Amino acid sequence: MTKSHLKRLFAPKTWKLNRKTITFILRPNPGAHKMQLAETLNMFIIESGKASNKKEVNYILNNHQVIVDGKQRKDRAFSVGLFDLISYPELNETYTLVMNKLGKLQIVKVDSALNSRIVSIKSKKKIRGNKLQVFTKCGRTLLTEDKFDKDYSVGDSLRIELPTQKVLAHVKFEKGAEVFTFAGSHKGISAVIQKIENTRIFCKFKEIEFETNNYSIIVIDDKMKKLLQTID
């Protein structure tokens, strides 16, 4: 059985925390995100300055609304990850998690009216009724009958409305597309695809050219690009 805690020394390097004070830290529940790309709701609430300890976090979750991607969450071990939208409706504040150039998950405040997010297509399949089932890197399953379904390809990104998951926009995974890298030696930056060779992706960031793979990037749109320009 998985333990509810882990030692800080062995916590993912993407987490911002002091590893040599308290020995243990709360482990995220299994969820949509890999542990390296997520943290607990408990950690998020404390990092965002809304609480300073477990007791205060529990009070907030049990007596006030904390909304993650359009749904209220009360479990402090709930896993919140890259590009999730976390809102405090009573404060009219909304935040998201991104990765900075140091490879650390960073909280960024966004427009409180924002009700959509970017998701990346991991796989897809046709199902009965001529519908398309799309599986995303963040663990979502989308069922769509949109007339543009045939244009959806693995690696493409979709901007979806929350919590309905209605597709608002489609961004192709192709040469010239802007991508965000979340793994490898160039993580935390936005780059432009120069060439695609199977799983090998050749990108350019300013004057730097580098190679990565399609498992380490997410195609982004202009709205996400503007947001990422605000991080360190």
C-alpha positions as CSV (number, residue, x, y, z in Angstrom):
1,M,0.0,0.0,0.0
2,T,1.3,3.4,-0.9
3,K,2.3,5.6,2.1
4,S,0.6,8.9,2.6
5,H,3.9,10.7,3.0
6,L,7.4,10.7,1.6
7,K,10.8,12.0,2.8
8,R,11.6,15.5,1.7
9,L,15.1,14.5,0.6
10,F,13.5,12.2,-2.0
11,A,10.7,14.5,-3.1
12,P,10.7,15.5,-6.8
13,K,13.4,18.1,-7.7
14,T,10.6,20.2,-9.3
15,W,9.1,21.0,-5.9
16,K,10.1,24.2,-4.1
17,L,10.8,23.2,-0.5
18,N,13.3,23.1,2.2
19,R,14.6,19.5,2.4
20,K,16.6,19.7,5.6
21,T,14.0,20.9,8.2
22,I,11.0,18.6,8.6
23,T,11.7,15.0,7.6
24,F,8.4,14.1,5.8
25,I,6.0,15.8,3.5
26,L,2.5,14.8,2.3
27,R,2.5,12.6,-0.8
28,P,0.1,13.6,-3.6
29,N,-2.7,11.1,-4.3
30,P,-2.4,9.2,-7.6
31,G,-4.0,11.4,-10.2
32,A,-3.8,12.8,-13.7
33,H,-0.3,14.1,-13.5
34,K,3.1,12.5,-13.0
35,M,4.5,13.4,-9.5
36,Q,7.3,15.4,-11.1
37,L,4.7,17.7,-12.7
38,A,2.4,18.0,-9.7
39,E,2.2,18.9,-6.0
40,T,-0.4,18.5,-3.3
41,L,-3.3,20.9,-2.9
42,N,-1.9,21.3,0.7
43,M,1.4,22.5,-0.6
44,F,-0.2,24.8,-3.2
45,I,-2.4,26.6,-0.7
46,I,0.5,27.2,1.6
47,E,2.8,28.4,-1.3
48,S,0.0,30.8,-2.5
49,G,0.0,32.4,0.9
50,K,-3.5,31.4,2.0
51,A,-2.4,29.2,4.9
52,S,0.7,28.4,6.9
53,N,0.0,24.9,8.3
54,K,-2.1,21.8,8.0
55,K,-4.8,23.0,10.4
56,E,-5.4,26.2,8.4
57,V,-5.4,24.3,5.1
58,N,-8.1,21.9,6.4
59,Y,-10.2,24.8,7.6
60,I,-10.0,26.5,4.1
61,L,-10.9,23.3,2.3
62,N,-13.8,22.4,4.6
63,N,-15.3,25.9,5.0
64,H,-14.4,27.7,1.8
65,Q,-14.3,26.9,-1.9
66,V,-11.1,25.8,-3.6
67,I,-11.8,25.1,-7.3
68,V,-9.5,23.0,-9.4
69,D,-10.2,23.0,-13.1
70,G,-13.8,24.0,-12.4
71,K,-14.5,21.4,-9.6
72,Q,-14.4,21.9,-5.9
73,R,-11.8,19.9,-4.1
74,K,-11.6,19.2,-0.3
75,D,-8.8,16.6,-0.2
76,R,-5.5,18.3,0.8
77,A,-3.6,15.4,-0.8
78,F,-5.3,16.0,-4.2
79,S,-2.8,16.3,-7.0
80,V,-2.7,19.7,-8.8
81,G,-0.3,19.8,-11.8
82,L,1.1,21.7,-14.7
83,F,-1.4,24.2,-16.3
84,D,-4.2,23.3,-13.8
85,L,-6.4,26.3,-12.9
86,I,-6.8,26.7,-9.1
87,S,-9.4,29.3,-8.0
88,Y,-10.5,30.9,-4.7
89,P,-14.0,32.2,-5.7
90,E,-14.5,34.2,-2.4
91,L,-11.3,36.1,-3.1
92,N,-11.9,36.3,-6.9
93,E,-8.4,35.0,-7.4
94,T,-7.2,32.3,-9.9
95,Y,-3.7,30.7,-10.2
96,T,-2.0,28.1,-12.3
97,L,1.2,26.0,-12.1
98,V,3.9,26.4,-14.6
99,M,7.6,25.3,-14.7
100,N,10.3,28.0,-14.5
101,K,13.7,27.9,-16.2
102,L,15.2,26.4,-13.0
103,G,12.9,23.4,-13.5
104,K,10.8,24.2,-10.4
105,L,7.0,24.3,-10.4
106,Q,5.9,27.9,-9.9
107,I,2.6,29.5,-9.0
108,V,1.4,32.2,-11.3
109,K,-1.6,34.4,-10.8
110,V,-3.9,34.7,-13.8
111,D,-7.0,36.6,-14.8
112,S,-9.8,35.5,-12.5
113,A,-12.2,35.4,-15.4
114,L,-10.1,32.7,-17.2
115,N,-12.1,29.5,-17.5
116,S,-10.1,27.6,-20.1
117,R,-6.8,25.7,-20.3
118,I,-4.5,24.0,-22.7
119,V,-4.4,20.2,-22.9
120,S,-2.1,18.1,-25.2
121,I,-3.4,15.0,-27.1
122,K,-1.6,11.8,-26.0
123,S,-3.7,9.4,-28.1
124,K,-7.1,9.1,-29.7
125,K,-9.6,6.5,-31.0
126,K,-12.9,6.2,-32.8
127,I,-15.8,4.7,-30.9
128,R,-19.3,3.6,-31.8
129,G,-21.5,6.4,-33.1
130,N,-18.7,7.9,-35.2
131,K,-17.4,9.8,-32.2
132,L,-13.8,10.5,-31.4
133,Q,-12.4,9.8,-27.9
134,V,-9.3,11.9,-27.2
135,F,-6.9,11.1,-24.3
136,T,-4.6,14.0,-23.0
137,K,-1.3,14.1,-21.3
138,C,-3.0,15.5,-18.2
139,G,-5.2,12.5,-17.8
140,R,-8.4,13.8,-19.4
141,T,-10.7,12.0,-21.7
142,L,-12.6,14.1,-24.2
143,L,-15.5,12.8,-26.3
144,T,-16.2,15.0,-29.3
145,E,-18.3,15.0,-32.5
146,D,-16.9,18.3,-33.8
147,K,-16.6,18.4,-37.6
148,F,-12.9,19.1,-37.3
149,D,-12.2,15.9,-35.3
150,K,-10.5,14.4,-38.3
151,D,-7.8,17.1,-38.0
152,Y,-6.9,16.1,-34.4
153,S,-3.5,14.4,-34.3
154,V,-1.3,13.1,-31.5
155,G,0.8,16.0,-30.2
156,D,-1.8,18.6,-31.1
157,S,-3.1,20.8,-28.3
158,L,-6.7,21.9,-27.5
159,R,-7.9,24.8,-25.5
160,I,-10.9,23.5,-23.5
161,E,-13.6,25.3,-21.5
162,L,-13.8,24.4,-17.8
163,P,-15.6,22.5,-16.4
164,T,-17.6,21.5,-19.5
165,Q,-14.4,20.4,-21.5
166,K,-15.9,22.0,-24.6
167,V,-13.1,22.4,-27.2
168,L,-12.6,26.2,-27.9
169,A,-9.5,26.0,-30.1
170,H,-7.2,23.6,-31.8
171,V,-3.4,24.1,-32.2
172,K,-1.5,21.9,-34.6
173,F,1.7,20.1,-33.7
174,E,3.8,21.1,-36.8
175,K,6.8,23.1,-38.0
176,G,6.6,26.7,-36.8
177,A,4.4,25.9,-33.8
178,E,5.3,27.3,-30.4
179,V,6.0,24.7,-27.7
180,F,6.7,24.7,-23.9
181,T,9.3,22.3,-22.7
182,F,8.8,20.7,-19.3
183,A,11.7,18.1,-19.2
184,G,15.3,17.8,-20.3
185,S,18.1,20.4,-20.1
186,H,15.9,23.1,-21.7
187,K,12.9,22.8,-19.5
188,G,10.8,25.8,-18.6
189,I,11.2,27.7,-21.9
190,S,9.0,28.4,-25.0
191,A,10.6,27.5,-28.3
192,V,9.6,27.2,-31.9
193,I,9.6,23.8,-33.8
194,Q,12.1,23.8,-36.7
195,K,11.8,20.2,-37.8
196,I,10.0,17.0,-36.8
197,E,11.6,13.6,-37.3
198,N,9.4,10.9,-35.7
199,T,9.8,11.4,-32.0
200,R,12.8,13.7,-32.5
201,I,11.9,17.4,-32.3
202,F,14.3,20.1,-33.3
203,C,13.5,23.5,-31.7
204,K,14.9,27.0,-31.5
205,F,14.9,29.3,-28.5
206,K,16.2,32.8,-29.3
207,E,19.6,31.8,-31.0
208,I,19.8,28.4,-29.3
209,E,18.9,25.3,-31.3
210,F,18.3,22.0,-29.5
211,E,16.8,18.6,-29.9
212,T,14.1,17.1,-27.6
213,N,11.3,14.6,-27.9
214,N,7.6,14.8,-28.2
215,Y,7.1,13.4,-24.6
216,S,8.7,16.5,-23.1
217,I,6.8,19.3,-24.9
218,I,3.3,20.8,-25.1
219,V,2.2,22.9,-28.1
220,I,0.8,26.2,-26.8
221,D,-1.4,29.0,-28.1
222,D,-0.9,32.8,-28.0
223,K,-2.8,33.1,-24.7
224,M,-0.5,30.5,-23.0
225,K,2.6,32.1,-24.6
226,K,1.7,35.5,-23.0
227,L,1.2,33.9,-19.6
228,L,4.6,32.1,-19.8
229,Q,6.4,35.4,-20.5
230,T,5.6,36.5,-17.0
231,I,7.5,33.8,-15.2
232,D,11.2,33.9,-14.2
